[in-house]
Amino acid sequence: MEAYDILQAVESSAQARVLATVIHVEGHAYRKQGAVMLLMADESSLGSISPGCLEADLSAYVPAVWESQKPQMVEYDMRPADDFGWGETIGCGGLIRILLEPVTGELLVNLLVVKARLDRGEAVQLLRTFLDGYSNITYTLCDPDEGMSSDRHSVYASLFTPKPRVIVFGANQDTIPLAQMAVSVGFRVVVADWREAFCNAERFPESETVVAFPEQLVEQLKLNAQDYVIVMSHQFEKDAAFVRGAMVSSLRYLGIMGSRDRTEKMLEGLERPDWLHYPVGLNIGSEGPVENAVSIVAELIRIKRGVRTTGDWGSSAAMGQDIQSCRPW
């Protein structure tokens, strides 16, 4: 679960009680520094910081943290080789420090401001300054490029960025699992098509939908350098028109579904920027809509995380291979 989903819950639910943030990790851990989860008054939770082995223990701290209205630090050390106290599921072997904070007062106000700024497409840093151990914290918001002064060694910064936007051109049946999967891993998904009967909230309840012809869509969507675009309407002229319009902008990612020959014809006369990927998705030999969705979303995650491999094999285009199941039907 992305931090944005946590912020949505803070904004909309009076049940929100304690925010848990991983602020230090040594060795191996299931989640990295900065991971967050929200512990609720009804003993439910949103997000995770482990495979499930720490959450129950953390929940036991919620009443005391809420009643005291004071933050608390909890440490789990799984480094000793003979420490099997957490059972076989921990699988970490590292040290994790988790800050528990009551979602009230100054923290609550700042989290709501962070949510509002993300909704405007702005990134923001939340700085925590520890004044008395971990029990007394002041909060400051600043822009991501504002550094911390060297004497502020007791400051922890959390960076919040807007949900990355995935735009899928083509609202066919095979887009449904792709949109669902992209939403589930934290992307903001927009499905665009010229056919209102295909492109509607009933078919894509968790995604935004935009209905217009390709030339108008490019203008309406206001594409930017942070956008991930996938072209898969399976109609050559419509795909070509959208691709030509989209490539006027600089994008984070543009993936085109179909065979290499088909896409090469579509791209005649156009430059090939390094953010262009075709055929779309990781080359895993996928077959059918669901496996294609896995392939495509895996590539989106790879690009989002900045993961590169030898020869950039993650892009099937870099391999000069076709994903057979991604050829136009």
C-alpha positions as CSV (number, residue, x, y, z in Angstrom):
1,M,0.0,0.0,0.0
2,E,1.3,3.4,-0.9
3,A,1.7,6.3,1.5
4,Y,-1.0,8.1,-0.4
5,D,-3.6,5.5,0.6
6,I,-2.6,5.9,4.2
7,L,-3.1,9.6,3.9
8,Q,-6.5,9.1,2.4
9,A,-7.5,7.0,5.4
10,V,-6.2,9.6,7.8
11,E,-8.3,12.2,6.0
12,S,-11.5,10.1,5.8
13,S,-11.6,8.0,9.0
14,A,-12.0,8.9,12.6
15,Q,-10.7,5.4,13.4
16,A,-7.1,6.4,12.6
17,R,-5.1,6.2,15.8
18,V,-1.4,5.5,15.4
19,L,1.0,6.0,12.4
20,A,3.9,3.5,12.3
21,T,6.9,4.5,10.3
22,V,10.1,2.5,9.7
23,I,12.8,5.0,10.4
24,H,15.9,2.7,10.6
25,V,16.9,-0.6,9.1
26,E,20.1,-2.6,9.5
27,G,20.6,-5.8,7.6
28,H,17.7,-7.4,5.7
29,A,14.1,-6.4,6.2
30,Y,10.8,-7.0,4.4
31,R,10.2,-3.3,4.0
32,K,12.7,-0.5,3.7
33,Q,13.2,2.7,5.7
34,G,10.3,5.0,5.1
35,A,7.6,2.3,5.0
36,V,4.4,3.3,6.8
37,M,1.3,1.6,8.1
38,L,-1.8,2.9,9.9
39,L,-3.1,1.2,13.1
40,M,-6.8,1.8,13.7
41,A,-8.9,2.1,16.8
42,D,-10.9,-1.1,15.9
43,E,-7.6,-3.1,15.8
44,S,-7.6,-3.2,12.0
45,S,-4.7,-1.7,10.0
46,L,-3.7,-0.4,6.6
47,G,-0.4,-1.1,5.0
48,S,2.3,-3.4,6.3
49,I,5.9,-3.3,7.5
50,S,6.6,-7.0,7.7
51,P,5.1,-10.3,6.2
52,G,2.7,-10.2,9.1
53,C,4.9,-11.2,12.0
54,L,5.3,-7.7,13.6
55,E,1.9,-6.2,13.0
56,A,0.1,-8.0,15.9
57,D,2.8,-7.0,18.3
58,L,2.7,-3.4,17.2
59,S,-1.1,-3.3,17.6
60,A,-0.6,-4.0,21.3
61,Y,1.1,-0.6,21.6
62,V,-1.8,1.4,20.2
63,P,-3.8,2.0,23.4
64,A,-0.8,3.2,25.4
65,V,0.5,5.5,22.6
66,W,-3.0,6.9,22.0
67,E,-3.8,7.5,25.7
68,S,-0.4,9.1,26.4
69,Q,-0.5,11.2,23.2
70,K,3.2,10.7,23.0
71,P,5.3,9.0,20.2
72,Q,7.1,5.9,21.1
73,M,10.0,4.0,19.4
74,V,9.8,0.2,19.1
75,E,12.8,-1.9,18.1
76,Y,12.9,-5.4,16.7
77,D,16.3,-7.1,16.5
78,M,16.3,-10.3,14.5
79,R,20.1,-10.3,13.9
80,P,21.2,-12.9,16.4
81,A,21.5,-16.2,14.5
82,D,20.1,-18.2,17.4
83,D,17.0,-16.0,17.9
84,F,14.0,-17.8,16.6
85,G,11.5,-16.0,18.8
86,W,9.7,-14.6,15.8
87,G,9.1,-17.9,14.1
88,E,10.0,-19.0,10.7
89,T,7.9,-16.3,8.9
90,I,10.1,-13.4,9.9
91,G,12.7,-14.1,7.2
92,C,14.5,-10.8,8.0
93,G,17.6,-11.2,10.1
94,G,17.9,-7.5,10.5
95,L,17.2,-4.7,13.0
96,I,14.1,-2.5,12.5
97,R,13.2,0.6,14.4
98,I,9.6,1.7,14.1
99,L,8.3,5.1,15.2
100,L,4.7,5.0,16.6
101,E,2.9,8.4,16.6
102,P,-0.6,9.3,17.7
103,V,-2.5,10.7,14.7
104,T,-3.6,13.9,16.3
105,G,-2.6,17.5,16.9
106,E,0.4,18.8,14.9
107,L,1.0,15.5,13.1
108,L,-2.6,15.2,11.9
109,V,-2.6,18.8,10.6
110,N,0.6,18.2,8.7
111,L,-0.6,14.9,7.2
112,L,-3.7,16.6,5.9
113,V,-1.6,19.4,4.3
114,V,0.6,16.7,2.7
115,K,-2.5,15.0,1.3
116,A,-3.7,18.3,-0.1
117,R,-0.3,19.0,-1.7
118,L,-0.2,15.6,-3.3
119,D,-3.6,16.1,-4.7
120,R,-2.2,19.2,-6.4
121,G,0.6,17.1,-7.9
122,E,3.3,18.5,-5.6
123,A,5.9,16.5,-3.8
124,V,6.6,17.5,-0.2
125,Q,8.9,16.5,2.7
126,L,7.8,16.1,6.3
127,L,10.6,16.8,8.7
128,R,10.5,15.4,12.2
129,T,12.8,17.0,14.7
130,F,13.3,14.9,17.9
131,L,13.7,17.2,20.9
132,D,13.5,14.7,23.8
133,G,14.4,11.3,22.7
134,Y,11.5,10.1,20.6
135,S,8.7,11.3,22.9
136,N,8.7,14.9,21.8
137,I,8.6,15.7,18.1
138,T,8.1,18.9,16.1
139,Y,7.0,18.8,12.5
140,T,7.9,20.9,9.5
141,L,6.9,20.8,5.9
142,C,9.3,21.8,3.1
143,D,10.0,21.2,-0.6
144,P,12.0,18.1,-1.6
145,D,15.0,20.1,-2.7
146,E,15.4,21.9,0.6
147,G,18.2,20.1,2.5
148,M,18.7,19.8,6.2
149,S,21.4,21.7,7.9
150,S,24.4,19.6,9.1
151,D,23.7,20.4,12.8
152,R,20.2,18.9,12.6
153,H,21.3,15.3,13.3
154,S,18.1,14.6,15.1
155,V,15.9,15.2,12.1
156,Y,14.1,12.5,10.1
157,A,12.7,13.3,6.7
158,S,9.8,11.6,5.0
159,L,9.4,12.3,1.3
160,F,5.9,12.1,-0.1
161,T,5.4,12.1,-3.9
162,P,2.1,12.1,-5.9
163,K,0.9,8.8,-7.2
164,P,2.5,8.1,-10.6
165,R,0.0,8.3,-13.4
166,V,-0.5,5.4,-15.8
167,I,-2.5,6.3,-18.9
168,V,-3.8,3.3,-20.9
169,F,-5.0,4.2,-24.4
170,G,-7.5,1.5,-25.4
171,A,-10.4,0.3,-23.2
172,N,-10.7,-3.3,-24.6
173,Q,-11.4,-6.3,-22.5
174,D,-7.7,-7.0,-21.9
175,T,-7.3,-3.5,-20.4
176,I,-9.4,-4.5,-17.4
177,P,-6.9,-6.8,-15.6
178,L,-4.1,-4.3,-16.4
179,A,-6.0,-1.4,-14.9
180,Q,-6.9,-3.4,-11.8
181,M,-3.3,-4.6,-11.3
182,A,-1.8,-1.2,-11.8
183,V,-4.2,0.3,-9.3
184,S,-3.4,-2.4,-6.8
185,V,0.4,-1.7,-6.8
186,G,-0.1,2.0,-6.3
187,F,-0.5,3.7,-9.6
188,R,-3.2,6.3,-10.5
189,V,-4.7,4.8,-13.6
190,V,-6.5,6.7,-16.4
191,V,-8.2,4.7,-19.2
192,A,-8.7,6.7,-22.4
193,D,-10.6,5.7,-25.5
194,W,-12.9,7.2,-28.1
195,R,-15.7,4.7,-27.4
196,E,-17.9,5.6,-24.5
197,A,-19.5,2.2,-24.4
198,F,-16.1,0.7,-23.6
199,C,-14.6,3.5,-21.5
200,N,-16.7,4.0,-18.5
201,A,-16.8,3.7,-14.7
202,E,-18.8,0.5,-14.8
203,R,-16.0,-1.3,-16.6
204,F,-13.2,0.5,-14.8
205,P,-14.5,1.3,-11.3
206,E,-11.1,2.0,-9.7
207,S,-9.7,4.1,-12.6
208,E,-10.4,7.5,-14.1
209,T,-11.9,7.4,-17.6
210,V,-11.5,9.9,-20.5
211,V,-13.5,9.6,-23.7
212,A,-12.2,11.4,-26.8
213,F,-10.5,10.8,-30.1
214,P,-6.7,10.4,-30.0
215,E,-5.9,13.9,-31.1
216,Q,-8.1,15.5,-28.5
217,L,-7.0,13.0,-25.8
218,V,-3.3,14.1,-26.0
219,E,-4.4,17.7,-25.3
220,Q,-6.9,16.8,-22.6
221,L,-4.5,14.5,-20.7
222,K,-1.8,17.1,-20.4
223,L,1.0,14.5,-20.6
224,N,4.1,15.2,-18.6
225,A,7.6,13.8,-17.9
226,Q,6.3,11.7,-14.9
227,D,3.6,9.9,-16.9
228,Y,3.6,6.2,-17.9
229,V,1.7,5.6,-21.1
230,I,0.5,2.3,-22.5
231,V,-0.9,2.1,-26.0
232,M,-3.1,-0.9,-26.7
233,S,-6.3,-0.1,-28.5
234,H,-5.4,-2.8,-31.2
235,Q,-6.5,-0.4,-34.0
236,F,-3.5,0.7,-35.9
237,E,-4.6,4.1,-37.1
238,K,-5.9,5.1,-33.7
239,D,-2.8,3.8,-31.9
240,A,-0.5,5.6,-34.4
241,A,-2.4,8.9,-34.0
242,F,-2.1,8.7,-30.2
243,V,1.5,7.7,-30.3
244,R,2.5,10.5,-32.5
245,G,0.7,13.0,-30.3
246,A,2.1,11.5,-27.1
247,M,5.7,11.6,-28.3
248,V,5.6,15.3,-28.6
249,S,5.9,15.3,-24.8
250,S,8.7,13.9,-22.8
251,L,7.4,10.9,-20.8
252,R,8.7,8.6,-18.1
253,Y,7.6,5.6,-20.1
254,L,5.8,4.8,-23.3
255,G,4.9,1.2,-24.0
256,I,3.3,0.0,-27.2
257,M,1.5,-3.3,-27.5
258,G,2.0,-5.3,-30.7
259,S,4.6,-6.9,-32.8
260,R,7.9,-5.2,-33.5
261,D,7.1,-4.9,-37.2
262,R,3.8,-3.3,-36.5
263,T,5.3,-0.7,-34.1
264,E,8.3,0.0,-36.4
265,K,5.7,0.9,-39.1
266,M,3.9,3.2,-36.6
267,L,7.1,4.9,-35.6
268,E,8.4,5.7,-39.2
269,G,10.0,9.2,-39.2
270,L,10.0,9.5,-35.4
271,E,12.9,9.6,-33.0
272,R,13.2,6.7,-30.5
273,P,13.8,8.2,-27.0
274,D,15.1,5.9,-24.3
275,W,11.7,6.0,-22.5
276,L,10.1,4.2,-25.5
277,H,9.5,0.5,-25.0
278,Y,8.1,-2.0,-27.5
279,P,6.8,-4.6,-27.5
280,V,5.4,-3.5,-24.1
281,G,6.2,-5.4,-20.9
282,L,8.9,-7.7,-19.6
283,N,9.7,-10.6,-21.8
284,I,8.3,-13.4,-19.6
285,G,6.6,-15.4,-22.4
286,S,3.2,-14.1,-21.3
287,E,0.0,-15.4,-22.8
288,G,-3.5,-13.9,-22.4
289,P,-4.7,-10.7,-20.8
290,V,-3.8,-11.5,-17.2
291,E,-0.3,-12.7,-17.9
292,N,0.2,-9.7,-20.2
293,A,-0.9,-7.5,-17.3
294,V,1.7,-9.1,-15.0
295,S,4.4,-8.5,-17.7
296,I,3.4,-4.8,-18.2
297,V,3.0,-3.9,-14.5
298,A,6.3,-5.6,-13.7
299,E,8.0,-3.4,-16.2
300,L,6.2,-0.3,-14.8
301,I,7.5,-1.2,-11.3
302,R,11.0,-1.7,-12.7
303,I,11.0,1.7,-14.3
304,K,9.5,3.3,-11.2
305,R,12.1,1.8,-8.9
306,G,14.9,2.7,-11.3
307,V,16.1,-0.9,-11.5
308,R,18.4,-1.7,-14.4
309,T,19.9,-5.0,-15.4
310,T,22.8,-6.0,-17.7
311,G,21.8,-5.0,-21.2
312,D,18.5,-3.6,-19.9
313,W,17.0,-7.0,-20.5
314,G,13.8,-6.0,-18.7
315,S,12.6,-4.3,-21.9
316,S,11.7,-6.8,-24.5
317,A,12.4,-4.1,-27.1
318,A,16.0,-4.1,-25.9
319,M,16.2,-7.8,-26.6
320,G,14.9,-7.3,-30.1
321,Q,12.2,-9.9,-29.4
322,D,8.4,-10.0,-29.7
323,I,6.1,-11.1,-27.0
324,Q,3.9,-13.3,-29.1
325,S,0.8,-12.8,-26.9
326,C,1.1,-9.0,-27.2
327,R,0.8,-9.0,-31.0
328,P,-2.4,-7.3,-32.3
329,W,-5.3,-9.7,-32.1
